[in-house]
Structures are given as structure tokens and as C-alpha cells.
Amino acid sequence: MNADFYGSAVAKSSHNILCGGGVRGCEDLIKLKDVGVSGALVATAIHDGSIPLKYLRF
């Protein structure tokens, strides 16, 4: 996951930007939030326990 790339996309777009995968854990989610990403696909990180379910908002 390349937070710099997503930050550039956020800066250049008037639309919400979503991360399409590659999130390895909570640290990646924090980085994405810090650069303005609106959401992320986190399936593998949920399945392998890298992101606990209690941290997700539905």
C-alpha cells in the first residue's frame, strides 16, 4: 500500500478516494486516513487477524 500515491490522488480529485487493497494492518489504515482516503478494502487483514473486527465501523 502506497500512502503517498493515495495522498496524491486525494489532492487531485474532487471525489472520495478508496484504497483498493494491500492494507496490511491498522498502521496502514492510519496512514490512509491521514492522507484523506475515505475507505479501504481490508478483507485479508481481517481474515488473518491483522485488523481486529472491533476496529471496524459499519
N, C-alpha and C positions, 0 to 999 in steps of 0.2 A: 504494500500500500504506500503510495507516494503522496504524502500530505502537501508537499509543495505544488504538485500538479493540480490537486484538488483546490488548493488555495487560489491558484491562477484562474482556474475555471470559475470559481465563485466571484472573483474580482471582475471577470469579463462578461458575466452572464446576468441577465435580469430574471432568470429562472432559478428555482430551487435546484441545488446540485446534490445528487445522491452518489455514494460510493458503491460501485458495482461488485465488490468482493475484495478479498485479500486482507480483510481485517483479522489480525491475529489475537487481539485481546483488548482489554479495557484501555490500555495506553494508546492504542491506535484510535479508539473512539474519542478519547480526549483530544488528541491531535486534530482529528477531523472536525470536532466541534469548535476548537479554537480557530480554525481557518474558515469556518462558516458553512460547512457541509450540513445539509438538512437531514440526512439519514444515510443508513448503510445496510447492506446485506451482511448478515453475520452468522449464517447457518452453520458453517464448520466450527466456528469459535464457540457456538452454543453446544453443538454436539460433542465436542471434545472437552468441554468444561472450562475453556479459557475465559469465557464470559459467563458468569453465573446468571441464571434466569432472574434473580431478584434485581438485577441492574437494568432490566429492560422495561420500557414503558410501552403500553399497548394503547 
